Amino acid sequence: VQKETGNQNIQGFVGDLSDMIQISQLSREIISKIDHIDVFINNAGVLKVQQEYASSGIDMRFMVNLLAPIYLTEQIIPILSKSSQPRIINLSSAAQTEVSLEVLRGSQDLDDMSAYAQSKLALTMWTKWLQDPYSGIESVAVNPGSLLNTSMVSEAFGSHRSPVSKGSNCLVDIALNYPEGYTDLYFDNDTGDFSRTHPDAYDADKIKELVSTCQDILQKITK
């Protein structure tokens, strides 16, 4: 990236987002080397996996797609808050299904697609929750486009509908041009506009229960 852009002020950090110890190490390293963050994008995600559960006992989709972004984001909030207009972008999906808290807790199994879709709705619901405790930080969930030409899509479906650039260009645009003061939480790149998504993403009681469950789980697996 440094070579292609000619910008030497680029740093890379590596961590396994299925491992809470590595996530903790990653957050400390970021905070020690970066004084502020303007835009933080939670982009990592998994669908089909060889290992169904993380070492914590949590379904791998919920671990990587939901709990890791929550924990990592909360750790770097202090340096996000130093930005003049901080922004959190969470990668959602057109595939969103009502969340089973039993699956999230690791006490119930799901097939790959259902676990993925639940994790993506859960991340979208958490995005909505972020707008209250961190009102000075803009947050938005983004569906970058369905069936983009990624390794995840190839492994799961064997074919794609759109190039990866459709999603990456969308993220750059949301990162740099997100309208100031805009409070809608979901951008759907399939339609190219801000829109409403699954009803649970606007249900205050369900959001509160989900976030409380996530916080309880994180307390247990980060001891």
Summary of the structure (lengths in Angstrom):
residues: 223
radius of gyration: 16.8
end to end distance: 36.4
largest distance: 49.4
contacts: 686
relative contact order: 0.14
helix: 48%
strand: 11%
